């Protein structure tokens, strides 16, 4: 029933914006099974992030077209070249800021460490790599300065994947020892696999605000201002979406 409601709601937003919008934004994503944030079902993108995008742009002059790419790095390359206008759930980095604008933050992301039940508990990130364990992460994502400093010398132990379902599937089969993942996404997959658990002996790997990332090639500072105003205007509706999920 909830899926049908989400599909119906998405359809209503799409029809409304098709009539009201004067500028199309191509929203790039590499996810099709990033539950509960985003899934692709029967050709439609559904989930919390889709609901947030719909709420943000509802009734505005913008309409959003979701387009899938096979990896986050590909999404960012398309954004850099202006073939993608916007992407979501983006962490700010100086490197990305060279080719993209960042909106106001619209939610907080908490990245935690998860393990197979047979993997040892650790209290620090270096302990993972010093003991030759492997960790799966989302290709192209940022996990904080400490992880970035470790991933270069221990690159063979960092397994890059495009989708959360692949990371947790590998963890369940012991093809990797750990996964670093958004806490909301990880909680969803931990329910699916009895072998997966959160590592409580280590602090969150990274806590940060997430933003819309906007192409400097295809959008103007005026667009950033307008989108920031939409985020601020709809902040209570956005907050309610996350609370209800």
Buried (B, 14 or more C-beta within 10 A) or exposed (E): EEEEEBBEBBEEBBEBBEEBBEEEBBBBBBBBBBBBBBBBEEEBBBBBBBBBBBBBBBBBEBBBEBBEBEBBBBBBBBBBEBBBBBBBBBBBEEEBEEBBBBBBBBBEBBBBBBBBEEBEEBEEBEBBBEEEBBBBBBBBBBBBEEBEEBBEEBEEBBBBBBBBBBBBBBBBEEBBBBBBBBBBBBBBBBEEBEBBBBBEEBEEBBEBBBBBBBBBBBBEEEBBEBBBEBBEEBBEBBEEBBEEE
